[in-house]
Amino acid sequence: MGELTGRHVLVITVSAFAVIIGVNMTLAYQAVATFPGLEVKNSYIASQSFDADRSAQQGLGWELSSVYSTGALRLTFRDAAGLPAPVQDLRVLVGRTTVARDDARPEFTSADGVFSTPLDLAPGKWMLHVEASAPDGTLFRQRIDLFVKG
């Protein structure tokens, strides 16, 4: 083994910092490239009606449950009495929490308050953004986190 010179120490130090900077640049690029975007255009404006929207939704008394089994997703809406809720319009966004490329808006069929759709989800964490309208126009919103085992 040779003598450790100043040149060797310089190469070791520069190499270590090059690896650190390279990893940081890669992580920063991945963070920006996979960011799906903003939830709302103006969070201040969205916050102005939050309490009223929440109170109206709670006034519906609806409960939402979801079940995913291989190849199918079922959403069940029940009212305060446990009966099928009168859902007028259902919109669901299914996607990953970190990237938008897997987002889908499946079409559901309804029977007795149960909405179902064929859906193949890869293993991992998924989210459902559910929006439904009551007959009086009240909007029901809920986010559901779903974990699909592999």
PAGUSE-658899 format. One record per residue: residue in three letters; x, z, y of N, C-alpha, C in turn; residue number from 0. Coordinates in nm, 2 decimals. Layout:
R,residu,n.x,n.z,n.y,ca.x,ca.z,ca.y,c.x,c.z,c.y,num
R,Ala,X,Z,Y,X,Z,Y,X,Z,Y,NUM
...
This chain:
R,residu,n.x,n.z,n.y,ca.x,ca.z,ca.y,c.x,c.z,c.y,num
R,Met,0.08,0.00,-0.12,0.00,0.00,0.00,0.09,0.00,0.12,0
R,Gly,0.05,-0.08,0.22,0.13,-0.10,0.34,0.10,0.01,0.44,1
R,Glu,0.18,0.00,0.55,0.16,0.09,0.66,0.04,0.06,0.74,2
R,Leu,-0.03,0.16,0.79,-0.15,0.15,0.87,-0.11,0.13,1.01,3
R,Thr,-0.13,0.01,1.06,-0.08,-0.02,1.20,-0.20,-0.02,1.29,4
R,Gly,-0.17,-0.03,1.42,-0.27,-0.04,1.52,-0.36,-0.16,1.50,5
R,Arg,-0.30,-0.27,1.46,-0.38,-0.39,1.43,-0.48,-0.37,1.32,6
R,His,-0.45,-0.29,1.21,-0.54,-0.26,1.11,-0.66,-0.17,1.16,7
R,Val,-0.62,-0.08,1.24,-0.73,0.01,1.29,-0.82,-0.07,1.38,8
R,Leu,-0.77,-0.16,1.46,-0.85,-0.24,1.55,-0.94,-0.33,1.47,9
R,Val,-0.90,-0.39,1.36,-0.98,-0.48,1.27,-1.09,-0.39,1.21,10
R,Ile,-1.05,-0.27,1.16,-1.15,-0.18,1.10,-1.26,-0.14,1.20,11
R,Thr,-1.22,-0.11,1.32,-1.32,-0.06,1.42,-1.41,-0.18,1.46,12
R,Val,-1.35,-0.30,1.49,-1.43,-0.41,1.53,-1.52,-0.45,1.42,13
R,Ser,-1.48,-0.45,1.29,-1.56,-0.49,1.18,-1.68,-0.39,1.17,14
R,Ala,-1.66,-0.26,1.18,-1.76,-0.16,1.17,-1.87,-0.18,1.28,15
R,Phe,-1.82,-0.21,1.40,-1.92,-0.23,1.51,-1.99,-0.36,1.49,16
R,Ala,-1.93,-0.46,1.44,-1.99,-0.59,1.41,-2.10,-0.58,1.31,17
R,Val,-2.08,-0.50,1.21,-2.19,-0.47,1.11,-2.30,-0.40,1.17,18
R,Ile,-2.28,-0.30,1.25,-2.38,-0.22,1.32,-2.47,-0.31,1.41,19
R,Ile,-2.40,-0.39,1.49,-2.47,-0.48,1.59,-2.55,-0.58,1.51,20
R,Gly,-2.49,-0.64,1.40,-2.56,-0.74,1.32,-2.69,-0.68,1.26,21
R,Val,-2.68,-0.56,1.21,-2.80,-0.50,1.15,-2.90,-0.47,1.26,22
R,Asn,-2.86,-0.42,1.37,-2.96,-0.40,1.48,-3.02,-0.53,1.53,23
R,Met,-2.95,-0.63,1.54,-3.01,-0.76,1.59,-3.11,-0.81,1.48,24
R,Thr,-3.07,-0.80,1.36,-3.16,-0.85,1.25,-3.29,-0.77,1.25,25
R,Leu,-3.29,-0.64,1.27,-3.41,-0.55,1.27,-3.49,-0.58,1.40,26
R,Ala,-3.42,-0.60,1.51,-3.50,-0.63,1.63,-3.57,-0.77,1.62,27
R,Tyr,-3.50,-0.86,1.56,-3.57,-1.00,1.54,-3.69,-0.98,1.45,28
R,Gln,-3.68,-0.91,1.34,-3.79,-0.89,1.25,-3.90,-0.82,1.31,29
R,Ala,-3.87,-0.72,1.39,-3.98,-0.64,1.46,-4.06,-0.73,1.56,30
R,Val,-3.99,-0.82,1.63,-4.06,-0.90,1.73,-4.13,-1.02,1.65,31
R,Ala,-4.07,-1.07,1.55,-4.13,-1.19,1.48,-4.25,-1.15,1.40,32
R,Thr,-4.27,-1.03,1.36,-4.38,-0.99,1.27,-4.49,-0.92,1.35,33
R,Phe,-4.47,-0.90,1.48,-4.57,-0.82,1.56,-4.69,-0.91,1.58,34
R,Pro,-4.81,-0.86,1.53,-4.93,-0.94,1.54,-4.99,-0.96,1.67,35
R,Gly,-4.95,-0.88,1.77,-5.01,-0.90,1.90,-5.09,-0.78,1.95,36
R,Leu,-5.15,-0.79,2.06,-5.23,-0.68,2.12,-5.36,-0.66,2.06,37
R,Glu,-5.41,-0.54,2.06,-5.54,-0.51,2.01,-5.65,-0.55,2.11,38
R,Val,-5.62,-0.52,2.24,-5.72,-0.55,2.34,-5.63,-0.60,2.46,39
R,Lys,-5.70,-0.68,2.55,-5.62,-0.74,2.66,-5.59,-0.64,2.76,40
R,Asn,-5.68,-0.54,2.79,-5.66,-0.44,2.89,-5.71,-0.31,2.84,41
R,Ser,-5.62,-0.22,2.80,-5.66,-0.10,2.74,-5.74,0.00,2.83,42
R,Tyr,-5.71,-0.01,2.96,-5.78,0.07,3.06,-5.93,0.03,3.06,43
R,Ile,-5.96,-0.10,3.07,-6.10,-0.15,3.07,-6.17,-0.11,2.94,44
R,Ala,-6.10,-0.13,2.83,-6.16,-0.09,2.70,-6.19,0.06,2.69,45
R,Ser,-6.11,0.14,2.76,-6.13,0.28,2.75,-6.25,0.33,2.83,46
R,Gln,-6.30,0.25,2.92,-6.40,0.29,3.01,-6.54,0.31,2.94,47
R,Ser,-6.56,0.24,2.83,-6.68,0.25,2.76,-6.67,0.32,2.62,48
R,Phe,-6.55,0.37,2.59,-6.52,0.43,2.46,-6.62,0.54,2.42,49
R,Asp,-6.64,0.64,2.51,-6.72,0.75,2.48,-6.87,0.71,2.46,50
R,Ala,-6.92,0.62,2.54,-7.06,0.57,2.53,-7.07,0.49,2.40,51
R,Asp,-6.97,0.41,2.36,-6.98,0.33,2.24,-6.97,0.42,2.12,52
R,Arg,-6.89,0.52,2.12,-6.88,0.62,2.01,-7.01,0.69,1.99,53
R,Ser,-7.07,0.74,2.10,-7.19,0.81,2.09,-7.31,0.73,2.03,54
R,Ala,-7.31,0.60,2.08,-7.41,0.51,2.02,-7.39,0.49,1.88,55
R,Gln,-7.27,0.47,1.83,-7.24,0.45,1.69,-7.27,0.57,1.61,56
R,Gln,-7.24,0.69,1.66,-7.27,0.81,1.59,-7.42,0.83,1.58,57
R,Gly,-7.49,0.79,1.68,-7.64,0.80,1.68,-7.70,0.71,1.57,58
R,Leu,-7.64,0.61,1.53,-7.69,0.53,1.41,-7.70,0.62,1.29,59
R,Gly,-7.60,0.71,1.27,-7.59,0.79,1.15,-7.55,0.71,1.02,60
R,Trp,-7.48,0.60,1.04,-7.44,0.52,0.93,-7.31,0.57,0.87,61
R,Glu,-7.31,0.56,0.74,-7.18,0.59,0.66,-7.14,0.46,0.59,62
R,Leu,-7.01,0.43,0.59,-6.96,0.31,0.53,-6.86,0.35,0.42,63
R,Ser,-6.88,0.29,0.30,-6.78,0.32,0.20,-6.73,0.18,0.14,64
R,Ser,-6.61,0.18,0.10,-6.56,0.05,0.05,-6.50,0.07,-0.09,65
R,Val,-6.51,-0.03,-0.17,-6.45,-0.02,-0.31,-6.39,-0.16,-0.33,66
R,Tyr,-6.26,-0.16,-0.37,-6.19,-0.28,-0.41,-6.15,-0.27,-0.55,67
R,Ser,-6.20,-0.37,-0.63,-6.15,-0.38,-0.77,-6.10,-0.52,-0.78,68
R,Thr,-6.02,-0.54,-0.88,-5.95,-0.67,-0.89,-6.04,-0.79,-0.86,69
R,Gly,-6.01,-0.86,-0.75,-6.08,-0.98,-0.72,-6.21,-0.96,-0.64,70
R,Ala,-6.25,-0.84,-0.61,-6.38,-0.82,-0.54,-6.37,-0.70,-0.44,71
R,Leu,-6.44,-0.72,-0.33,-6.45,-0.61,-0.23,-6.59,-0.59,-0.20,72
R,Arg,-6.63,-0.46,-0.21,-6.77,-0.42,-0.18,-6.77,-0.32,-0.07,73
R,Leu,-6.86,-0.34,0.03,-6.89,-0.25,0.14,-7.03,-0.20,0.13,74
R,Thr,-7.05,-0.07,0.14,-7.18,-0.01,0.13,-7.21,0.06,0.26,75
R,Phe,-7.32,0.03,0.32,-7.37,0.09,0.44,-7.49,0.18,0.41,76
R,Arg,-7.49,0.30,0.45,-7.60,0.39,0.43,-7.64,0.46,0.56,77
R,Asp,-7.77,0.48,0.58,-7.81,0.55,0.70,-7.81,0.70,0.68,78
R,Ala,-7.86,0.77,0.78,-7.86,0.92,0.77,-7.94,0.97,0.65,79
R,Ala,-8.04,0.90,0.61,-8.12,0.94,0.50,-8.07,0.90,0.36,80
R,Gly,-7.95,0.83,0.36,-7.90,0.78,0.24,-7.95,0.65,0.19,81
R,Leu,-8.04,0.58,0.27,-8.09,0.46,0.24,-8.00,0.34,0.29,82
R,Pro,-8.02,0.22,0.24,-7.94,0.11,0.29,-7.96,0.09,0.44,83
R,Ala,-7.85,0.08,0.51,-7.86,0.07,0.66,-7.90,-0.08,0.69,84
R,Pro,-7.98,-0.09,0.80,-8.03,-0.23,0.84,-7.92,-0.31,0.92,85
R,Val,-7.82,-0.35,0.85,-7.71,-0.43,0.91,-7.76,-0.57,0.94,86
R,Gln,-7.74,-0.61,1.07,-7.78,-0.74,1.12,-7.67,-0.84,1.11,87
R,Asp,-7.55,-0.80,1.15,-7.44,-0.90,1.16,-7.32,-0.83,1.11,88
R,Leu,-7.25,-0.88,1.01,-7.13,-0.82,0.96,-7.01,-0.91,0.98,89
R,Arg,-6.90,-0.85,1.04,-6.78,-0.93,1.06,-6.66,-0.83,1.01,90
R,Val,-6.58,-0.89,0.92,-6.47,-0.81,0.86,-6.34,-0.89,0.87,91
R,Leu,-6.24,-0.82,0.92,-6.10,-0.87,0.92,-6.02,-0.80,0.82,92
R,Val,-5.97,-0.87,0.72,-5.89,-0.81,0.62,-5.75,-0.86,0.64,93
R,Gly,-5.65,-0.76,0.65,-5.52,-0.80,0.68,-5.42,-0.69,0.65,94
R,Arg,-5.29,-0.72,0.67,-5.19,-0.62,0.66,-5.18,-0.55,0.79,95
R,Thr,-5.12,-0.43,0.79,-5.11,-0.35,0.91,-5.00,-0.40,1.00,96
R,Thr,-4.90,-0.48,0.95,-4.78,-0.52,1.02,-4.77,-0.67,1.06,97
R,Val,-4.84,-0.75,0.98,-4.82,-0.90,1.00,-4.96,-0.96,1.01,98
R,Ala,-4.97,-1.07,1.09,-5.10,-1.13,1.10,-5.12,-1.25,1.01,99
R,Arg,-5.01,-1.30,0.94,-5.02,-1.42,0.86,-5.11,-1.40,0.74,100
R,Asp,-5.14,-1.28,0.69,-5.22,-1.26,0.57,-5.37,-1.23,0.61,101
R,Asp,-5.40,-1.23,0.75,-5.54,-1.20,0.79,-5.64,-1.30,0.74,102
R,Ala,-5.76,-1.25,0.70,-5.87,-1.33,0.65,-6.00,-1.27,0.70,103
R,Arg,-6.10,-1.36,0.72,-6.23,-1.31,0.75,-6.33,-1.37,0.64,104
R,Pro,-6.34,-1.29,0.53,-6.42,-1.34,0.42,-6.57,-1.33,0.46,105
R,Glu,-6.65,-1.42,0.39,-6.79,-1.42,0.40,-6.85,-1.33,0.29,106
R,Phe,-6.94,-1.24,0.33,-7.00,-1.14,0.24,-7.15,-1.19,0.21,107
R,Thr,-7.19,-1.15,0.09,-7.33,-1.16,0.05,-7.39,-1.02,0.04,108
R,Ser,-7.51,-1.01,0.07,-7.58,-0.88,0.08,-7.69,-0.86,-0.03,109
R,Ala,-7.69,-0.74,-0.08,-7.80,-0.70,-0.17,-7.82,-0.55,-0.16,110
R,Asp,-7.93,-0.50,-0.11,-7.96,-0.36,-0.11,-7.86,-0.27,-0.03,111
R,Gly,-7.81,-0.32,0.08,-7.71,-0.25,0.16,-7.57,-0.26,0.11,112
R,Val,-7.55,-0.34,0.01,-7.41,-0.35,-0.05,-7.37,-0.50,-0.02,113
R,Phe,-7.26,-0.51,0.06,-7.20,-0.64,0.09,-7.08,-0.66,0.00,114
R,Ser,-7.08,-0.78,-0.06,-6.97,-0.81,-0.15,-6.91,-0.95,-0.12,115
R,Thr,-6.78,-0.96,-0.16,-6.71,-1.09,-0.15,-6.60,-1.10,-0.25,116
R,Pro,-6.58,-1.21,-0.31,-6.46,-1.23,-0.39,-6.34,-1.23,-0.30,117
R,Leu,-6.24,-1.15,-0.34,-6.12,-1.14,-0.26,-6.00,-1.10,-0.34,118
R,Asp,-5.89,-1.17,-0.34,-5.77,-1.14,-0.41,-5.67,-1.08,-0.31,119
R,Leu,-5.64,-0.96,-0.33,-5.54,-0.89,-0.25,-5.42,-0.86,-0.33,120
R,Ala,-5.30,-0.89,-0.27,-5.17,-0.86,-0.33,-5.15,-0.71,-0.32,121
R,Pro,-5.07,-0.65,-0.41,-5.04,-0.51,-0.40,-4.99,-0.47,-0.27,122
R,Gly,-5.02,-0.35,-0.23,-4.97,-0.29,-0.10,-5.08,-0.24,-0.01,123
R,Lys,-5.04,-0.21,0.11,-5.13,-0.15,0.21,-5.21,-0.26,0.28,124
R,Trp,-5.34,-0.25,0.29,-5.42,-0.34,0.36,-5.51,-0.26,0.46,125
R,Met,-5.57,-0.33,0.56,-5.66,-0.27,0.65,-5.78,-0.36,0.66,126
R,Leu,-5.90,-0.29,0.68,-6.02,-0.36,0.70,-6.07,-0.32,0.84,127
R,His,-6.09,-0.42,0.93,-6.16,-0.39,1.06,-6.30,-0.44,1.04,128
R,Val,-6.39,-0.34,1.03,-6.53,-0.37,1.01,-6.61,-0.36,1.13,129
R,Glu,-6.69,-0.46,1.16,-6.79,-0.46,1.28,-6.92,-0.50,1.22,130
R,Ala,-7.03,-0.42,1.25,-7.16,-0.45,1.21,-7.26,-0.42,1.33,131
R,Ser,-7.36,-0.49,1.34,-7.46,-0.47,1.44,-7.59,-0.41,1.38,132
R,Ala,-7.65,-0.32,1.45,-7.78,-0.26,1.42,-7.89,-0.35,1.48,133
R,Pro,-8.01,-0.34,1.43,-8.12,-0.42,1.49,-8.14,-0.41,1.64,134
R,Asp,-8.10,-0.29,1.70,-8.12,-0.28,1.84,-7.99,-0.33,1.92,135
R,Gly,-7.89,-0.38,1.85,-7.77,-0.44,1.91,-7.66,-0.34,1.92,136
R,Thr,-7.68,-0.22,1.87,-7.57,-0.12,1.87,-7.46,-0.16,1.77,137
R,Leu,-7.34,-0.16,1.82,-7.22,-0.20,1.74,-7.16,-0.09,1.66,138
R,Phe,-7.14,-0.11,1.54,-7.08,-0.01,1.45,-6.94,-0.07,1.41,139
R,Arg,-6.83,0.01,1.44,-6.70,-0.03,1.41,-6.63,0.08,1.33,140
R,Gln,-6.55,0.03,1.24,-6.47,0.12,1.16,-6.35,0.05,1.10,141
R,Arg,-6.23,0.12,1.10,-6.12,0.07,1.04,-6.10,0.14,0.91,142
R,Ile,-6.07,0.07,0.80,-6.05,0.13,0.67,-5.91,0.09,0.62,143
R,Asp,-5.83,0.19,0.58,-5.70,0.16,0.52,-5.72,0.15,0.37,144
R,Leu,-5.67,0.05,0.31,-5.69,0.03,0.16,-5.56,0.01,0.10,145
R,Phe,-5.53,0.08,-0.01,-5.41,0.06,-0.09,-5.44,0.00,-0.22,146
R,Val,-5.38,-0.12,-0.24,-5.40,-0.19,-0.37,-5.28,-0.17,-0.46,147
R,Lys,-5.30,-0.11,-0.58,-5.19,-0.08,-0.67,-5.14,-0.21,-0.73,148
R,Gly,-5.01,-0.21,-0.76,-4.95,-0.33,-0.82,-4.93,-0.33,-0.97,149
